[in-house]
Amino acid sequence: MLIRLNVILTLFLSAAFFACNTSHHQTQQRSFSIDSLVMEHLLPDSTAFADTVDGKEVRIYYLENHQGMAVAITNYGGRIVSLVVPDSAGNPVDVVLGYASLKDYLADSNTYLGALIGRYGNRIAKGRFTLNGKTYQLYINNAPNSLHGGHYGFDRKVWEARQPSDNVLELTYVSPDGEENYPGTLTVHVTYTLTDSNALKISYEATTDKPTILNLTNHAYFNLSGEGYPTIGNTVLQLFADHYTPIDSTLIPTGEIAPVAGTPLDFTQPEEIGRRIDSPFIQLQYGHGYDHNFVLNKPRPDALSLAAIAYSPITGVEMKVYTTQPGVQFYSGNFLDGTRHGLSGKPYVRRSAFCLETQHFPDSPNHPNFPSTLLNPGQTFTSETIYAFGIHGEEEE
């Protein structure tokens, strides 16, 4: 009788092991066609983006790998429109906010959905900075400050695009001297690479013919429970940052670099985003939630290091963020208001997505103690950010 029970138990465990490994294999290997994802409204229809802006051709470009991941990017603003990954059941889920058509993006000038941001991402106080003894006055588009490059930043430009392979998109934009009152002709190259380890790598490169300031980032809005899911409150986040830069009531850094310990901004251990977001803490009141630059723990200033881990208990999707940048802006979608609808047709309500914008610090040109954002002729600015996706609790291969 005992032998018989042992045989049954062995068969049961073998079957369970096989099922688990089969499930894991499916999560990693199952793939989806671009056409099927378009039909399911997980990727946008290319015809909805086929148009011109400022006399330049706009298109959607699809990137895909062999592991069930696909990304849609438009050269209007270099925007990530969709990012589809397998969930814990092996089903496709879009984990970024994006619109169904170019027309929708043209009608929205202030949420920066999925966009490349420049010349200077984040805020510059009163739109003013001094460089080599000369003071420059930028356009004020987020009174009383300049935000994300001004009225017509890189998010509203048509980038020259080249797709050398199914998993790579190369974008180029030349910003003329004086554009948005920034000095110098700036040439920017951004490369999106989708790897077979389900990671989206964004590589930035820039040169200038005059001294200028520069802070490039991407403004993707993530919801790992799925695009259109109404909350990020139960998303779990960990930030590898022991310090942050406190802000004033206009969201400009005070110049202080303060510890997160003992504050609701302490994400050094995994924490639900929504648990402390409405705490009576002045920094959260200024930002109407989280809208803060976190100072990343770096082994050396230019190291590609782990900045954040987030996962959804709904889908099991986990995202790890690696960057060479010194900071990351964690924004909890506080100003999404439900008036705009995404690719799925669902409204984008308050706090239905979060951003992890890898960056130099806001207003750095006015704070000598912050890492420099100066770029001189003869120098080449480079940075890299990687968004790597998997299933929470599964070991990386």
N, C-alpha and C positions, 0 to 999 in steps of 0.2 A: 504493500500500500504506500509506504514511504517513498519507494523508488518511483512509483507511478506519479505521485505528487511532484517529485523532483523533475520528472520528465515534462509534466504539464507546465511547471513553473519555468523551466528552461525554454520551452517553446513560446510561452507568453512573453518572456523577456526578450527573446530573439525577435519576435514579431514587433514588439514595442520599439526595439532598437532600430529595426529596419524602417518602421514607419517614421520615426524621428529623423533618421538620416535622409529618407526620401523627401520628407517635408522640407528639411534644410536645403537639400539639393534643388528642389523646385523653387524655393524662395530665391536662391542664388542664380538659377539657370533659366527660369522661365522667361521668354521674350514675347514682345508684342509688336505687331506691325504698326508703322506710322499711320497707315490708313485706318486701322481699327481704332486707334487711340483718338484720331480726329472724329470718327463717327460717334465715339462715346463721350465727346466733348471734354476729353482730357488733354488734347492738343488743339490749337486753333487751326481753322481752315486757312490755307495759304491765300486763297482768293480774297479773304477779308483784309489782307494787308498789302495786296498788290496795287500800289498807287504811287504818287509822287508827292514829295514835300519840298518846297523851295527848289523845284525843278530837278530834284534828285530821286532816283528810284528807291522805293522802300519794298522790302521783302521779309518773309519769314524763312528762317533757316532751321532745319531739323537736325539735331545731333542724336545719334543712337549708338548703343554698345551691344554686347552679346549677353548681357546679364539682366535684361528687362528694364533698362533705364533709357529714358528719352528726354530731350530738352528742346524747347522751341525758343528761338531768340530772334528778335527783329533788329535790323540795323537802324531803326528809328530809336535813337537813344541807347542802342546796344542793350536793349531790355530783355531780361529773362521773362518770357510770357508764361511758359509752363515748364514744370520739372516733375517728371513722372518716374516713380520708383515702385518696386514691389513692396507690399505690406507683409505682415507676418503670415498671412494666408497665401501669399504669392500673387495677390491681385494688384492691378495697377492703381496707384493713387497719385494725384497731382498735389504737390506739397507747397506750391507758391501761389500767390495771388496774381492774376493776370486777366486782361480783357480779351474779348472775342474778336475785336477788330481794331484797325488803326484809327478809325474814327473815334473810338472810345478813348484812346490814348491822347489824341489831339484835343479832346474836350476836357481833359484832366491835367491841369498844370501844377498841381501842388501836392500830390501824394507820391510821385516819383516811383511808381510801381516797377520794380525789377530793373531800374535804370542804372547805367553808368553815370557817375557823378563827378563833375569837375567844372572849372579848374580846381576849385577848392571845396571839397565836401565838408558839410556841417557849417557852422556859423563863424562869421568874423564880426566882431563887435563894431556896431555903427558903420559897418562896411568900410573900415578904414585900417590901413596898415602903412608902415614906413619901411622903405627898402633903399639902402645906400643913400640915406639922407633925403629921399624924396617921398612925400606922402601921396598915397593913391586912395581915391574915393571910389568905391565900388557901388553898384546899384543896390538900393535897399529894397529887398523883396520879401522880407520877413521882419517888418518894423519892430524895433529900430535897427535891425541887423541885416547883413547879407547872408543868404543861405544857399548852399549847394551850387555856387557858381554864378548866381544872379538870375535875372529875368529869363535869359535864354542860355541856360547851362548846357553841358554835354548831353543831358537827358533829353533835350529837344533838338538835337542835331542828327542829321542823317550821316551815318558813318559809312565809309567805303568798306565793302565786305568782300572777303575771299574765303571759300570753303574748300581747302585742299583735300579733305577726306571726310568720311561720314561722321567722324567724331571730333572734328576740329573746325572752329570758325575764327578767322582773323579779321579784326576791325581796326580801321585807321581813321583818325580825325586830325586835321591841322587847324589849330585855333590861331587866328591871325593876331598880330600885335595890336593891343588895345581892345580886343574883344571883351565886353563886360568891364572894360577899364583895367584889365590885367596887362602887365607889361610882357613883351616878348612874344615871338611866334613859337608856339608850342606844338610839337608833333607827338601824338600819342598813339601807341599801338597796344591793343588789348587782344589777347588770345584766350578763347574758351576751349578747353580740352575735356572731353568726356572719356574717362578711363574705364577699362573692363573690371575695375574694382569698385564700380559705382561711385566714383568721385568726379565732381565738376571742379576743374582747376581753372582759375582766372589769373592770367599773367599780365602784368602791366609794365609798360616801358614808355619813357618820355624823354625828349630832349628839347632844348630851348636855344634861341639865339641871343637872348638878353636875360639878365637875372630876373627870376620870377618866383612865385610861390605856388605850391602844388599839393593837393591832397585828393587822391583818386580813390574811389570806392564803388561798390555796387549796393543798390538799395532794394534788394529782393526782400519781399515780405513772405515769411514762412508760416505755414500751419501744417504741422506734421500729422494732424488728424485728418487732413484733407482740405483742399481749397473750398471755401464756402462754409466749413464747419464754424459754428457761431462763437467759439471761444478758444483762447489759448490758456485759460486759467488752470487747467489740469496738466498742461505740458510741463515736464520736469526739465529744469535747466541747471547746468553747472558752468560757472565762469572761472577760468584760471587767472584770477586777478585779485590780489590782496588790497589794491588801492583803486580809487576813482578820482575824477576831477569834479569837485562840487561846482554847482552852477548858481547863478543869481536868478531873479524872477524873469529875466529875458532869455534864459537858457544859455548864457555866456559863462564860461568857466571863471571862477574867482581868481585862479592862479594857484590855488592850494592843491596839493596831492594828498588826499586823506585816506585813512584805512577804512575798509568796508566793515571791519569787525564791529559787532554791536549795533549795526544798522540794518534796515530792510534791503540794503543793496549788497548784503553778504550772500553771494551764491558760490562760495568756495566749496560748499557741499551741495549735492543735488537737492533742489527745492522746487516745489510747484510755483509757477510764475504768479498765480493768482492769490497765493496765501497771504502775502503781506503788501500787496500792491496798493491797497487803500489805507495803509497805516498813516496815522497823523504825524508824518515825518516831513519836515519842510521841503526836503529835496524832492520827495514824491509829489508834494503839492505844486511845486514849481513846474514839474514835468507832466502833471496830470496823470501820473503813473511813472513807469520807467522811461527815461529818455536821457541817458547818461553815458559818458565815456568812461570805460574801465581801462585801467592801466595794467597791461598784461604782464604776467610773470615771465620773464625771458632769460634764458641762459646767457644770451648775448644779444645786443640790439637788433641785429639783422637775421636772427635765427628763425627758421620755419618751425613754429612750435604750436602745440595744442592750445587753442584759445577758449573753446566752449564745447560742451556736449549737451544736446537736447534730445528728448524722446517723447513720443505720444503713447499713453497707455491705451488709447483707442485702436491705433493701427499697429503699434509696435515699432514704427519707423523711428530710427535713431539717426541723428546728424552730428558729426564731429566737424568742427571748424579749425583749420590750421592756417596760420598766417605769418608772414615776415613783418607785419606792421606792429607798431608799439601799442596800439589801442584798438578797442572795439566799442562801437556805440550800440548799446542794447536799448531798443525802442519797442514798446509794447502796443503799438497801434492805437494810441490814445485818441487820435483825431479822425480815425475812420468813423463814419457816421451813418452808414447804411443807405446813403443816397445813391451809391454806385453799385452796379452788379457785375459779377465776374463771368468768366468763361462758362461756368456751370449754370449761370442765371441767378445764382444766390446773391443776396446783398452782402456787402462787406461792412459789417457792423463794428462798433467800437471793440477794440481788443480782440479782434478775430484773426490777428496775425502778429508776428514779431519780426524785427529786423536785427541782424547781427552784422553791422557795417564795420568791417575792418578798416583801420584808418590811422592817420596821425591825429593829434589832439585838436579839438575845436579851438579856433582863435589862437593857434600857436604863434603866428607872426607877432602877436602882441604880448607874448609871455616868454621871455628869454629862458626860463627854466624848463620849458617844454621842448621835446625833440624838434629839431629844426625842419622846416618845410621849404627851405630855400633850395632852388635849383639854378645852377650857373651854366653858362655856355661851356661846352666841353665835357660836361657831366651827363651821365645817363641815369635817370631814375628807374629803378626796377623794384617790383614787389610781386608777391604771389599769395593768393588765398585759395584754399581748398575746402570745398564742402563735400564731405565723405558720408555716404549713406549706408545703412545696414539695418539689422533688426536688433532691438534692445535685448541683451541677454545672450545673443549668439556670439560665439567666438569668431574673431576675424581669421580668415584663412591666410 
